[in-house]
Amino acid sequence: MNPVISYTQYPIILAPMLGVVTPEMVAAVAEAGGLGSLPLGGLSVEASRKLIRKTRQLTSKTFAVNFFANTAPDVEKNKEATGQMLLFIQNILKKKNWAENTGFCYQFYPYQDLIDLIIEEDIRFVSFTFGVPDDECIQKLKSNGIILTGTATSVSEAVMLEKSGVDTVVAQGIEAGGHRGTFLPGALPQTGLFALVPQIADAVKIPVIASGGICDQRTMQAAFNLGAGAVQIGSYFINAEESLATDVYRNLLKRATDTATQLTRSYTGRWARGIRNNFMELIENSQLPIPDYPIQNLLTTKMRELAKQHGDAGFMNFWAGQNARYAPAKPTEAIINELIVIYKTIHAAE
């Protein structure tokens, strides 16, 4: 039995896009019968509690929360790279006449801190990315009847997630926007969704959720035909009225082409797909070592804030998938309802 269907009407999931998804979007998807995912990755317990409770005020339906399952980086090991990157960014800000003195304040909120909150708030669905939570956390969540979903970018990762005890696995294709869920050492998996879904479906017994480039009947139908039991959709919701996306972000989506995005570590220290811009190019040309996540993410925070204030698209991150150009400028309710109609059409034809 697909656990997504157990708690929702339709196997359509709003991807947990940090910096884009709002409680209003999560609630709208839940109210329509889908599964909204509230992003809590890297946030404090206090900030997470506020977001959960705000979402609860908007809907009584089931929704998911998502956290990052990565461990803290070795700050000392990253010390030299951090210093070099800080100077590099300070020089950019000086040339832009935005600010000259930006320091570095390290902070890290471990996912373990969120476990008790999730249980206290009676969350039924939990998804995670960037790794596999420790055994204690997984057992604690499962003993409270919580359905767990991990993120895999390769068959090996999916198999490891199944062994850890998760109930479902997201197969994240290379087309997907935002951060890669990759967590095993070695080369970055770059398998497309149409190759990844059937291979993971053949390798594990738990339901597979397809994620990456899904935006219409053709792509949704293909995902289900290849073995997915549900679809997780992100970029198609970026332009929703309730989204946190800026006008600059929305305009870039309208002009995006199939080759407008690229994988980069420049903004956060983890591989992510976003619309190509000046800062990505500067980092590539500098050949500087990039500090690990979330150190690089913290280093670029002030620059991104200032770029946003000045409307400069060259120094902000715009996460987007390879089909992001199709994102409609509509209320979330209208978007999810259209996707539900598509799902019903597919289901009726079976």
C-alpha positions as CSV (number, residue, x, y, z in Angstrom):
1,M,0.0,0.0,0.0
2,N,1.3,3.4,-1.0
3,P,1.5,5.4,2.3
4,V,0.9,8.7,0.4
5,I,-2.5,7.4,-0.7
6,S,-3.2,6.3,2.8
7,Y,-3.3,9.8,4.1
8,T,-4.1,11.8,1.0
9,Q,-6.5,11.6,-1.9
10,Y,-3.9,12.0,-4.7
11,P,-0.2,10.9,-4.9
12,I,1.0,14.4,-5.8
13,I,3.5,16.0,-3.5
14,L,4.6,19.6,-3.3
15,A,8.4,19.5,-3.0
16,P,9.9,21.2,0.1
17,M,11.7,24.1,-1.5
18,L,13.4,26.1,1.2
19,G,13.1,29.8,0.3
20,V,10.2,29.3,-2.0
21,V,7.5,27.2,-0.3
22,T,5.3,28.9,2.3
23,P,2.7,27.6,4.8
24,E,0.0,29.0,2.5
25,M,1.3,26.8,-0.3
26,V,1.5,23.7,1.9
27,A,-2.0,24.2,3.2
28,A,-3.4,24.8,-0.3
29,V,-2.0,21.5,-1.6
30,A,-3.2,19.7,1.5
31,E,-6.7,21.1,1.2
32,A,-6.9,20.0,-2.4
33,G,-6.0,16.4,-1.5
34,G,-2.3,16.4,-2.2
35,L,0.6,16.3,0.2
36,G,2.3,19.6,0.9
37,S,5.8,19.5,2.2
38,L,7.0,22.2,4.7
39,P,10.7,22.8,4.4
40,L,12.6,23.0,7.8
41,G,16.1,22.1,6.5
42,G,18.8,23.9,8.5
43,L,16.3,25.9,10.6
44,S,16.2,26.2,14.4
45,V,13.5,24.4,16.5
46,E,11.9,27.8,17.2
47,A,11.6,28.8,13.6
48,S,10.4,25.3,12.7
49,R,7.7,25.4,15.4
50,K,6.4,28.7,14.1
51,L,6.1,27.4,10.5
52,I,4.4,24.2,11.6
53,R,1.9,26.0,13.7
54,K,1.2,28.6,11.0
55,T,0.5,25.8,8.6
56,R,-1.8,24.1,11.1
57,Q,-3.8,27.3,11.4
58,L,-4.4,27.2,7.6
59,T,-5.4,23.5,7.3
60,S,-6.5,20.5,9.3
61,K,-5.3,18.1,6.6
62,T,-2.2,16.0,6.7
63,F,1.0,17.7,5.5
64,A,4.7,16.7,5.6
65,V,7.8,18.3,7.0
66,N,11.3,18.0,5.5
67,F,14.7,18.3,7.2
68,F,18.3,18.0,6.1
69,A,20.0,14.8,7.4
70,N,23.6,16.0,7.0
71,T,26.1,16.2,9.8
72,A,28.0,19.3,10.9
73,P,31.1,20.1,8.7
74,D,34.6,20.1,10.1
75,V,35.1,23.9,10.7
76,E,38.8,23.6,11.3
77,K,39.4,21.6,8.1
78,N,37.5,24.3,6.2
79,K,39.3,27.1,7.9
80,E,41.7,28.1,5.0
81,A,39.0,27.7,2.3
82,T,36.6,29.8,4.5
83,G,39.1,32.6,4.8
84,Q,39.8,32.7,1.1
85,M,36.2,32.7,0.2
86,L,35.3,35.4,2.7
87,L,37.9,37.7,1.1
88,F,36.7,36.9,-2.4
89,I,33.1,37.8,-1.5
90,Q,34.2,40.9,0.4
91,N,35.9,42.1,-2.8
92,I,32.8,41.5,-4.8
93,L,30.7,43.6,-2.4
94,K,33.3,46.3,-2.4
95,K,33.3,46.5,-6.2
96,K,29.5,46.6,-6.2
97,N,29.6,49.4,-3.5
98,W,27.2,47.4,-1.4
99,A,29.2,46.8,1.7
100,E,32.9,46.4,2.6
101,N,32.9,44.6,5.9
102,T,31.1,41.3,6.2
103,G,32.2,38.8,8.8
104,F,31.5,35.1,9.2
105,C,29.3,33.8,11.9
106,Y,29.1,30.0,11.9
107,Q,25.9,28.3,13.1
108,F,24.5,24.8,12.6
109,Y,21.2,23.4,13.7
110,P,21.4,19.5,13.8
111,Y,18.4,17.7,12.5
112,Q,18.3,15.7,15.8
113,D,16.9,18.8,17.5
114,L,13.8,18.6,15.4
115,I,12.8,15.0,16.2
116,D,10.9,15.8,19.5
117,L,9.2,18.8,17.9
118,I,8.0,16.7,15.0
119,I,6.5,14.1,17.4
120,E,5.0,16.8,19.7
121,E,3.3,18.5,16.8
122,D,1.8,15.2,15.6
123,I,3.4,15.3,12.1
124,R,2.4,12.1,10.2
125,F,4.8,12.5,7.2
126,V,8.5,13.3,7.4
127,S,10.9,13.5,4.4
128,F,14.6,14.2,4.5
129,T,17.5,14.8,2.2
130,F,21.3,15.0,2.2
131,G,21.7,11.7,4.0
132,V,20.2,9.1,6.3
133,P,19.2,10.0,9.9
134,D,20.9,8.0,12.6
135,D,19.2,4.8,13.8
136,E,18.0,6.4,17.0
137,C,16.1,9.1,15.2
138,I,14.6,6.8,12.7
139,Q,13.4,4.4,15.3
140,K,12.0,7.2,17.4
141,L,10.0,8.6,14.5
142,K,8.8,5.1,13.4
143,S,7.8,4.1,16.9
144,N,5.4,7.1,16.8
145,G,3.8,5.9,13.6
146,I,5.5,8.5,11.4
147,I,5.9,7.7,7.7
148,L,9.5,8.3,6.6
149,T,10.7,9.3,3.1
150,G,14.3,9.5,2.1
151,T,15.9,11.1,-1.0
152,A,18.1,9.1,-3.5
153,T,19.9,10.2,-6.6
154,S,21.2,6.7,-7.3
155,V,20.2,3.1,-6.9
156,S,22.8,2.5,-4.2
157,E,21.4,5.4,-2.1
158,A,17.8,4.0,-2.5
159,V,18.9,0.6,-1.3
160,M,20.7,2.1,1.7
161,L,17.6,4.1,2.5
162,E,15.3,1.0,2.3
163,K,17.7,-0.8,4.7
164,S,17.5,2.1,7.1
165,G,13.7,1.5,7.5
166,V,12.1,4.3,5.5
167,D,8.7,3.7,4.0
168,T,9.1,5.4,0.7
169,V,12.0,6.9,-1.4
170,V,12.2,9.9,-3.6
171,A,14.1,9.2,-6.9
172,Q,15.5,12.6,-7.7
173,G,16.6,12.9,-11.3
174,I,19.3,15.1,-12.6
175,E,16.6,17.4,-14.1
176,A,15.4,18.5,-10.6
177,G,15.9,22.0,-9.4
178,G,17.5,22.9,-6.1
179,H,19.9,20.8,-4.0
180,R,20.9,17.3,-5.0
181,G,20.0,14.8,-2.3
182,T,23.3,12.9,-2.9
183,F,24.9,11.5,0.2
184,L,27.2,8.6,-0.7
185,P,30.9,9.5,-1.4
186,G,32.2,9.5,-4.9
187,A,31.3,11.2,-8.1
188,L,28.0,13.1,-8.2
189,P,25.2,10.9,-9.7
190,Q,23.8,12.5,-12.8
191,T,21.2,10.0,-13.8
192,G,18.0,11.3,-15.5
193,L,14.7,10.6,-14.0
194,F,13.5,8.2,-16.8
195,A,16.6,6.0,-16.2
196,L,16.6,6.4,-12.4
197,V,12.9,5.6,-11.5
198,P,12.7,2.1,-13.1
199,Q,16.1,1.1,-11.8
200,I,15.3,2.1,-8.3
201,A,11.8,0.5,-8.6
202,D,13.5,-2.8,-9.6
203,A,16.0,-2.5,-6.7
204,V,13.7,-1.8,-3.7
205,K,10.4,-3.0,-2.5
206,I,9.1,0.3,-1.0
207,P,7.1,2.8,-3.1
208,V,9.1,5.1,-5.3
209,I,8.3,8.8,-5.6
210,A,9.5,10.4,-8.9
211,S,11.0,13.9,-8.7
212,G,12.5,16.0,-11.5
213,G,11.1,17.8,-14.5
214,I,7.4,16.8,-13.9
215,C,5.1,19.5,-15.0
216,D,2.3,18.2,-17.3
217,Q,0.4,15.0,-18.4
218,R,3.3,13.8,-20.5
219,T,5.8,13.9,-17.7
220,M,3.5,12.7,-15.0
221,Q,2.3,9.8,-17.1
222,A,5.8,8.8,-17.9
223,A,6.8,8.8,-14.2
224,F,3.9,6.5,-13.3
225,N,4.5,4.2,-16.3
226,L,8.2,3.8,-15.2
227,G,7.2,2.5,-11.8
228,A,6.6,5.6,-9.6
229,G,3.8,5.3,-7.0
230,A,3.7,9.1,-6.6
231,V,5.2,12.3,-8.0
232,Q,7.0,15.1,-6.2
233,I,6.8,18.5,-8.0
234,G,8.9,21.5,-7.2
235,S,9.8,24.0,-9.9
236,Y,6.3,24.0,-11.4
237,F,5.2,25.7,-8.1
238,I,7.9,28.4,-7.9
239,N,5.7,31.0,-9.7
240,A,2.7,30.4,-7.5
241,E,1.1,33.6,-6.1
242,E,1.9,32.5,-2.5
243,S,5.5,31.6,-3.3
244,L,8.4,33.6,-1.7
245,A,10.0,34.0,-5.2
246,T,10.9,37.6,-6.0
247,D,9.8,39.4,-9.2
248,V,13.4,39.0,-10.5
249,Y,13.1,35.2,-9.9
250,R,9.8,35.0,-11.6
251,N,10.9,36.9,-14.6
252,L,14.0,34.7,-15.0
253,L,11.7,31.6,-15.0
254,K,9.7,33.1,-17.9
255,R,12.9,33.5,-20.0
256,A,14.5,30.2,-19.0
257,T,15.3,27.7,-21.7
258,D,16.2,24.0,-21.5
259,T,19.9,24.9,-21.1
260,A,19.4,27.9,-18.7
261,T,20.3,26.0,-15.5
262,Q,23.4,24.3,-14.3
263,L,24.7,22.3,-11.3
264,T,26.8,24.4,-9.0
265,R,28.3,24.4,-5.5
266,S,29.0,28.2,-5.6
267,Y,26.2,29.4,-3.4
268,T,25.9,26.8,-0.6
269,G,28.8,24.3,-0.9
270,R,26.4,21.5,-2.0
271,W,25.5,20.6,-5.5
272,A,22.3,22.3,-6.6
273,R,20.6,23.2,-9.9
274,G,19.9,26.8,-10.6
275,I,19.7,29.4,-13.3
276,R,23.2,30.3,-14.5
277,N,24.5,33.7,-13.5
278,N,27.5,35.9,-12.7
279,F,28.5,34.6,-9.3
280,M,28.6,31.0,-10.6
281,E,30.9,32.0,-13.3
282,L,33.1,34.0,-11.0
283,I,33.5,31.1,-8.6
284,E,34.3,28.7,-11.5
285,N,36.9,31.1,-12.9
286,S,38.5,31.7,-9.5
287,Q,39.3,28.0,-9.0
288,L,39.0,28.7,-5.2
289,P,38.2,25.7,-3.0
290,I,34.6,25.9,-1.9
291,P,33.9,25.4,1.8
292,D,31.5,22.6,2.8
293,Y,27.8,23.1,3.4
294,P,26.5,25.0,5.3
295,I,29.7,27.2,5.6
296,Q,29.5,28.4,2.0
297,N,25.8,29.0,2.4
298,L,26.5,31.2,5.4
299,L,29.4,33.0,3.6
300,T,27.1,34.0,0.7
301,T,24.1,35.0,2.8
302,K,24.9,38.7,3.1
303,M,25.8,39.0,-0.6
304,R,22.5,37.4,-1.6
305,E,20.5,39.7,0.7
306,L,22.2,42.8,-0.7
307,A,21.8,41.5,-4.3
308,K,18.1,41.1,-3.5
309,Q,17.8,44.6,-2.2
310,H,19.5,46.0,-5.3
311,G,17.6,43.8,-7.7
312,D,20.8,42.3,-9.0
313,A,20.2,38.9,-10.5
314,G,23.9,38.1,-10.9
315,F,24.5,37.4,-7.3
316,M,21.4,35.6,-6.0
317,N,20.7,31.9,-6.3
318,F,17.6,31.0,-8.4
319,W,17.1,27.3,-7.9
320,A,15.2,25.8,-10.9
321,G,14.8,22.5,-12.7
322,Q,15.2,21.9,-16.4
323,N,11.4,22.4,-17.0
324,A,11.0,25.4,-14.8
325,R,10.0,27.6,-17.8
326,Y,6.5,26.0,-17.6
327,A,5.8,27.3,-14.1
328,P,2.4,29.1,-14.2
329,A,1.7,32.4,-12.4
330,K,-1.4,31.2,-10.6
331,P,-2.6,30.6,-7.0
332,T,-1.3,27.3,-5.6
333,E,-4.8,26.0,-5.4
334,A,-5.3,26.4,-9.1
335,I,-1.9,24.7,-9.9
336,I,-2.6,21.7,-7.7
337,N,-6.1,21.3,-9.0
338,E,-4.9,21.2,-12.5
339,L,-2.3,18.6,-11.6
340,I,-5.1,16.6,-9.9
341,V,-7.2,16.7,-13.1
342,I,-4.2,15.4,-15.0
343,Y,-3.7,12.6,-12.5
344,K,-7.4,11.7,-12.8
345,T,-7.2,11.6,-16.5
346,I,-4.2,9.3,-16.4
347,H,-5.9,7.1,-13.8
348,A,-9.1,6.9,-15.8
349,A,-7.2,5.7,-18.9
350,E,-5.6,2.8,-17.0
